[in-house]
Amino acid sequence: DRDDRPQTVLDQLYNYKGGIVPNPAEAEKSTGNSQKSANLGTIFGVYLPCVQNIFGVIVFIRLFWLIGIAGALQTLLIVVICSSCTLLTAISMAAIATNGLVPAGGAYFMISRSLGPEFGGAVGILFYLGNTFAASMYIVGAVEIVVKYMCPEKCRLFGDDVEIPMVAFNHYRIYGTILLLLIGTCVLIGIRFVTKIAPISLFAVVISIFSIYAGVIKTSFNPPDLPICLVGSNPSHLIKSNVLNNDIRRYCHSDEWCDEVNKTIPCPLYEYICTKSTSTLCSPDKQIQNVRIEQGVPGLKNWQFSENLFSHYRSEGEIERDIKGDATFEVVAQELTTFLVLVGIYFPSVTGIMAGSNRSGDLRDPSRSIPRGTIAAILTTSFVYLSNVIFLASCVHGALLRDKFGDSINKQLVVSVLAWPTKWVITIGAFCSTVGAALQTLTGAPRLLQAVAKDDLIPILRPLAKSYRGEPMPALFLTLFICECGILIADVDKLTALLSMFFLLCYGFVNLACALQTILKAPSWRPRFRFYHWILSSIGVLLCISIMFIASWYFALIAMLIAIIMYKFIEYKGAEKEWGDGIRGLSMSAARYALYRVDETQPHTKNWRPQLLAFISLGRDDEKETYSIHHSKLFNFLYQLKAGKGFVVAASVLEGDYLDNHQHIEPIRALLKSSLVQAKVQGFAEVLAVKDVEDGISTLIQTEGLGGLRPNTIVLCWPSQWRKDFDGYAAEAFIRTIAVAEARQCTMIVPKNIDNFPDAKEIQDGTIDIWWIIHDGGLLFLIAFLLKRNKVWSRCRIRLYTVTQSEDNSVAMKKDLEQYMYQLRIEAEVNVVEMADQEISAYAYERTLKLEERIKLLKHLKLGGKELQVQSHIPMETMVNNQHQSQRKSTIDETSDQYHYTFTPSQLEHLKNNVSESSMRKMHSAVRLNEQIKERSRDAKLVLINLPSPPSKQSSLAAYSYMEYVDVLTEGLQRLLLMHGSGREVITIFS
């Protein structure tokens, strides 16, 4: 029984896990262990982790280079674009985070609960990979700082020249792996330890930032002495300091000899330019023009902003656009640079905004801390970036800004020369920043992966849902392995382009989730954060997509392809999670809008498609109180009709009172739904409990559907056991179903011998034969065409048979039919079968079942509504044998005594005297038509034929006669579809 006491309800709300329901084993384990309390606030839980993550490696080792290449204006534009993207994402995230509890999982939780398990799982995995590769980038960046700027001489392991890419990369791989082990150990200790040591690195970062500001201010009255050597003008060539033996003031001149007296010591600059190379800097008379020393940091008092205002994009090996340089003695571009490339390189420097939300499970109040801490961190770091762009462009020489690795200033980090009081503040601060960012990322990424694993969307991730000592150890070890793979790539610039796509995709979906929820105006969408709007979120989506393709269109396509694969995989595995997400809300809104748009009148013939209502018979095990499905191959037949692009409703009628059987309805509905899924049929399951099955079928035919979207085709298997029902109830119920469908203007498809129909793997090779006796609106043609579009029947040819009277022009009729099939765009072999006039009229004019004499006979025997006096029934085999004998003798003889009745001699005599010649002639014609069908279609893989209209007079007597007639007509056929049209056209020759 439910406990509805207020205290119990409040306890359940407090312990709500946001849809992450533990499995029984986890629930049993958690009963004895209290969970770790979440007590982190806004500053330490969100703001500082975000600031530390955002201030990564790019701000120290790449930002100055971006200013030199793109110019101050375009760099400001890049910063504004990227920061706007993250700010809009943070606003959207704030709205989602304040719309309820945000447990462990952070960004993944918000996306999945807003966009559904498929999108959530796909983007969650991509975001996890983005975080993991971001940690690789931070670690490689930290190692680059150590190898190139902190100990360029003592840390070398693979040769002296770390400028050679492969030598540098090998250093990064070895030292990066060692650093990863140290950071991984810190994370293994636990999040509390990380929280305690993180402020140390953050403090170093803050000191580094302030040292840059202090150094910039100092340049206004006392700029540092940092000479650089330039040769030529328009353009100027920046000389590497190692060419000048790292003594620029002594060797930066155009003299050939450094000892004027003996002339035995050549000057290095002259030797490189005029002796060792064919540079155009050396004039024909062996002179070097315009050699000069300039200050690399002129300072604010010598305002450089206007000089650094515009871009200097160049290709590999160039010093300016279309001007090649010599890498042996001067600084040249090492790769192609464009605005688009620089956006991709810079964007990772603004990521990390979800470092706080990734730790939502450890926050005291996530819905309060995430918005405030994240937005404050973005505003803070954006201000630092913008101000750094302006200050660096104002006080540093443009040629030095374009020196990516400090080759012209003895391998010094450009921003470190600005530091006050010493360059080591920046160098150590940059190293601590990157290490701290890696530490924060490796703390959040395993928790994100664990949240995905706990949702059980991807079966292979289930082992990663476990925790030890409150830490996601399995997820952490996998994260360290993937991070090591990223370190082995060893190229920072390649890592930034790839992980930018992962972050942008995640940010885009956060914006999409907020926009979707706002537009739908779902009752559950009540965020406490008010400063959001769907237009801002939509701009955020467009901005994310634009930056993805601006940065790297091929990486963008790769990231989207991975997301699509993950989406389809989760969808294929059956993400049976209902989180009230926006995609399902959007589907409901779209469905509502579409239903309002669909006219409830009959659709145009061109838009007609079979909307199937299939009745499924059930079997019951009374001992186990379980149900099973009879004729499961009917679901395969429904699958083979999916080319019609209509909907499918699999319905069952449960006999009995609803209150007595309501507990069985959901299991039966689940059984039907699983059968649909197993047969790969997209459809609905419906179960109705009524006291009378016939009334239930009639009710479903009349009421199933909504608005203009209602079934127009009834699928009902032929009741093969109808003769065992002595009172004729089953036959009468079947006839009434046909009559109800006819009154409802629904077409009728009656598969006979359904258990002989092929399943999805049984490819048929033969013919589909259509026996077109009466025009029914083209239903026979359309169903045959739709079946042939399925792989099961695709190898079959369609053959059309039509029956004509002997006096008709068969040749002309065949020609007309071939033209008609051509206009219908259906390939079919046309055949005309001639039969006697009386034989066709008996069937074509639909009065075969009006056997007045037989009805009177059966009434006389009290077969209608009263206690049945007949103790047995007429076997089908006996009826067919008698009809064959009547063909040979033309009259009924004494063989009619084969009828197995047990009634009085006077009743038997009455039977013989009242069977009319007309009735026997009609039955005789059914046998003759059956012979024609068997003669031509015995080997056909499927036969389609018109189903005669039911008798207008509803009675068990008439129903019994009708069923006998149809059985005789279709006897001996392996697979058969009986079809009854609705009286309107369902196929047209017009486009």
C-alpha positions, 0 to 999 in steps of 0.5 A: 500500500502507498504511504501518502503521509506528508512526512513520507512524501517530503522524504521522497522529494528530498531523496529524489535523484533526478531520474537516476534510479538505482538498480536493486543491487545498488539500492541494497548496498546503499541502505547501510551506507550514508552518502557523502554529504555535499557541502561545497558552496558557490566560491569553492564549488563553482567559481574557483574551479571554473576560473581555474579551468578557463585560465588554461594553457592558451592564455599564457602561451598562445594569446600574445601570438594570436594578437600578433597574427590576427591584429588587435581588432580581430583578436578582440572579435575572436574573444568577444565571439567565443566569450559570448558563446560561453556566456549565452550557454551559461545563461541557458545553463542557469535557467535549466539548473534553477528549474529543479534539483541538479544531482551528480552529472551536471551538464550531462544531467541537464542535457539528458533531462531536457532533450531525452536519453538519446541526445543526453547520452550522445552529448554526454559521451562527447562532453566527457571525451572533450574534458578528457582530451582537454586534460591532455592539452593542459598537461602537454601545455604544462610540459611545453612550458617546462621543456622550452621555458623553465629548464630548456637545457637540463630537461632535454632527453632526446637531442639538443634541438627541441625545435625539431617537432618530433624531438619536442613531441617525444619530450612531451610524451615522457614528461606528460605521462609522468605528470599525468601519474602525479595528477592522477594520484591526487585525484585518486586521493579524493575530491576533498584533497583536490579541493584543498590543493586547487587553491594553491595553483589558483593562487599562482594563476591569480598572482601571474595575472596581476603580475602581467598587469603590474608589468604593463603599468611598469612599461609606461615609465620603465620598460624592460630592456629586451632588444630584438634584431630586425633586418630590412623594411616592408617587411622587417625580418626578425632574426633568431637570437641563437643566430647571434649567439644570444648576444643581440647587442653585440652581433646585430649589425651588417659587418662582415668581420667581427675583427676588423684587423685580422678579418678571421672571425666572420660575423654570424649575421653576415655569415648566415645571410650572405654566405650560408644562404641565398637570401635576398637580404644580401644585396648583389654587392654582398651588403646587408641593408637596414640592420637595426636593434629595436626594443621588443617591449617599447611599453605603453609610453611608446604606444604600439596599439595602432601598429598592432591593429590589423592582421598579418595572416601568412602561410607556412614558411612566410614572414608576411603574406606571400613573402617567404623567409629562411627558417635557418636564421629568421622567425617564420610561420610554422603553419597556415594561419587564418581567422578561422584557424585562430578561432579554433585555437583560441576557443579552448581558452574559454571552455571550462565553464562547466567545471562547477556543474560537473561537480553538482553532486558535491554542491550544497545548493547546485541550482543556486551555485551553478548560475552565479558561480559560472556567470561570474567566472565567465565575466571575470575571465572575459575581462582578463582576456580583453584587457590582456589583448589591449595591453599586449597590443599596446606595449609589445612590438608586433614582430615579437608578438608573432614570434610564437616560441620566443626564438628572437629573445632566447626562448623566453615566453613573451608574456613572461618578459612583462612580468613584475617583479620577475619572469618566473612569476609568469612561468611558474604561474602558467605552469600552475594554471595548466596543472590546476586546470588538468586537475579540475578536469580530471576530477569532473570527467570521471563523475560525468562518465559515472553519471552516464553509466548510472543511467544505463543507456549504454550497456558496456558502461555499466561497470563504470557506475560503481564507486569506491570510497565515494569516488568513481574509481573505474571511471577514473582509470578509464579517464586516465587511459584516454588522457594518456592517449591524448598525451601521446598525440603531443601536439597542443594545436591539434588537440585544441581543434578536436576538443573544441568540437566536443565542447561546442556540441555540448554548449549548443545542446544546452542552449537548444534545451533551454530554447526548446523548453522556453518555446514549449512553455511546459507547465514544469518549466519554472526556472528561478533564474529570470534573465533568459530568453529563447532568442538568446538561447537560439543565438547561442545554438547558431553561434556554437554551430558557426564556431564549429564550422569556422574552426574546423569543418571536418572536425565538426563533421567528425564530432557530429558523426560520432554524436549521431552514431551514439544517438542511434546506438542508444535508440537501437538499444532502446532507451526506455527512459522517461524523464519528461524531456523537451524532445518528447514535449516537442513531439507532443506539441508537433503531434497536437499541431499536426492533428489539428491540421489534419482534416477529419474528412476523407483524404484525397486518393493521392494521400490515402495510405493503409492506417492499420488496426490489427486485431491480435487474438490471445491465449491464456494460461489459467494456471500461470495467469499469463497470456500468449499471442496466437498467430505471431506471424501477423506482426511480420505481415504488418512489417511487410506493409510498412512501405505504406508509411501509415501507422499501426495499432495492434489491438486485443480485446480481453473478455470480461469486466474491466474492474476484474481484469484491469491488472492484466491490461498493462502486461498484455499491452507490454506483450503486444508492444514487445511483439511489435518491436521484435518484428520491427514495426513502429506502432501502438498497442491497445487493449480493451476489456469488455464483457462481449468481444464482438462489442469490443471489436466494434468499439475499437473500429468506431473509436480508435484514433484521434481527429483525422488520424484514424485507422482506415484498414482493418486486419483480422485473421480468418477464423479457421476454427469457426466450424467448431462453434456449433451455434454459429457465434464465431461466424456471425461475429466475423460477419458483423466485424466486416459489416462494421468496417464497411459501415465505418468505410474501412477497408478489410484485409483478412489473411488466411493461413497466416501461420504459413506467411514468411517472416522477415528473413524468408525471402520469397522468389515467385509470383504474387497473384491478384484475382480481380473479380470486383473493382474495390477501389484498387485496394488489391493493386495497392497492397500488392505494390506495397508488399513488393517494396519489402525485401521479403517480396521484392523478388516476386512478380505481380500477376493480375487475373481478371474473370470475364464472360465468354461473350466479352472481348478478352483481347481488348480487355487485356489491352485495356488492363495493361494500359491501366496498370501502366498508368498506375505505374505498377508492373504486372503481367495481365491475364484474362480468364474466361468463364461461363456466364452463370459462373461469373454472375454468381460471384460478380453480382454478390448474391451467392450468399442469399440462399433462401432455401438453406436459411429456411432449412437451418431455421427448421433445424433450429440452428438460429438462436435456440438450443442446437438439435444438430449434434454434429456439423457438416465437415468441410471435406464432405461439402467439397467432395459433394460439390465435385460430385455435383459437377459430374452429375449435374443433379444431387443424387443419393451421395448427399447421404454422406452428410454426417447429421444425427437427426430424425429420418423425417428431418433428413428427408426434409433436407433433400427436398428443400435444397434448391437447384439455384443454391447448388448452382451458386455453390457449384460456381464457387468450386469452379472459380476455386479450380481456376485459381488453383490451376493458375496460382497453385505455386504462387507465393501469395494470392490476393482476392476480393472478399465477398460482401457480408449478407445484408441480413445478420443471422447465424444461419446466413453467417454460416452459409457465408463462411462455407462459401468463402471456404469453398472459394479459397480451399487449397491455397497456401497463402491468401489475402482476402480483401474488402474495399471501402467503396472509394478509390485508394489508388489513382493514375494521376500524379 
